[in-house]
Amino acid sequence: MSDEAAHLEPWQWPEDHWRKIVGQVRAGRPLKPKSWPNGARCAVALSFDSDHETNELRDGGKSIGRLAWGEFGARVGVPRILEMLRRHTVPATFFVPAVSAILHPEEQVRVIAEGHEIGIHGWIHELNSVLPYEAERDLMFRAADMLEKITGKRAVGMRTPSWDFSPNTLKIQQELGLLYDSSLMSDDECYELLIYGTPSGIIEVPVEWIRDDGAYLTMHRMGSLRPYITPKDVLEIFIQEFDAAFNEGGMFQLTCHPHIIGYRSRIWLLEELIRHIKARGDVWFATHAQVAEYVKQ
């Protein structure tokens, strides 16, 4: 921000200033293909953010209760999810903070061994969008290196832990040589990210809070936040989202969390969703990397 603009209210900003803010990262060319592999009408990309204990650690928290909630994600949630995916022969992408991977290395090895993808999700689920360039770059590179060390496979995609970008995030992703990002919300379909109007070469596999289990099923015992919607209602929303994507010949992307969706009464909705999707036929289940690779071609 210029010295002059720093002392102004947003409604006083000159046009070149707010245009520069808006233009940092934008949606570029749309990448919705005319058809999907094997003539499929719709692509389905399921993802799981394996935050585990980092939800508490990232804010400096020391609550044993909340750490146990995160541990449930690793101890029960991920195994339950992997078993369900195995039954239905469906691949998925797991976005994993490096600290989660260090705490649960055997989980990451199993995820890769069962044919799924692991993507970068920060170091300790930090709020990357407020970090200075040097700190954000160091954490992103260290996270990528740690995931590769544990799994033996270099991650090609990232979901920022804040579902947001700093002014430097896209530049760092380019430095990492990533294929895709999955953190932003400019479209229902994949698109190429622009950095100050220039194509970045990085594909966005867009997310949305509508297609996130946490938006409906998270609670905080010390606050007013309580789940106010049943798993059956969440299932109906997800089905409506998928049906619309199917009718448009597009992509259905979903984000879930093992410590949220992994409970007995909730994993049910994910399994019912997969059954509904399969019943429609002409669907390509793919990892986020597979979708990004295909649309980039």
Stockholm file with secondary structure:
# STOCKHOLM 1.0

chainA/1-297         MSDEAAHLEPWQWPEDHWRKIVGQVRAGRPLKPKSWPNGARCAVALSFDSDHETNELRDGGKSIGRLAWGEFGARVGVPRILEMLRRHTVPATFFVPAVSAILHPEEQVRVIAEGHEIGIHGWIHELNSVLPYEAERDLMFRAADMLEKITGKRAVGMRTPSWDFSPNTLKIQQELGLLYDSSLMSDDECYELLIYGTPSGIIEVPVEWIRDDGAYLTMHRMGSLRPYITPKDVLEIFIQEFDAAFNEGGMFQLTCHPHIIGYRSRIWLLEELIRHIKARGDVWFATHAQVAEYVKQ
#=GR chainA/1-297 SS CCHHHHTSCGGGCCHHHHHHHHTSEEEEEECCCSSCGGGCSEEEEEEEECCTTHHHHTTTCCCHHHHHHHHHIIIIIHHHHHHHHHHHTCCCEEEECHHHHHHCHHHHHHHHHTTCEEEECCSSSCCGGGSCHHHHHHHHHHHHHHHHHHHSSCCCEECCTTSSCCTTHHHHHHHHTCSEECCCCSCSSCEEEEETTEEEEEEECCCCGGGBTHHHHCCCTTSSCCCCSCHHHHHHHHHHHHHHHHHHTCEEEEEECHHHHTSHHHHHHHHHHHHHHHHHCCEEECCHHHHHHHHHC
#=GC SS_cons         CCHHHHTSCGGGCCHHHHHHHHTSEEEEEECCCSSCGGGCSEEEEEEEECCTTHHHHTTTCCCHHHHHHHHHIIIIIHHHHHHHHHHHTCCCEEEECHHHHHHCHHHHHHHHHTTCEEEECCSSSCCGGGSCHHHHHHHHHHHHHHHHHHHSSCCCEECCTTSSCCTTHHHHHHHHTCSEECCCCSCSSCEEEEETTEEEEEEECCCCGGGBTHHHHCCCTTSSCCCCSCHHHHHHHHHHHHHHHHHHTCEEEEEECHHHHTSHHHHHHHHHHHHHHHHHCCEEECCHHHHHHHHHC
//
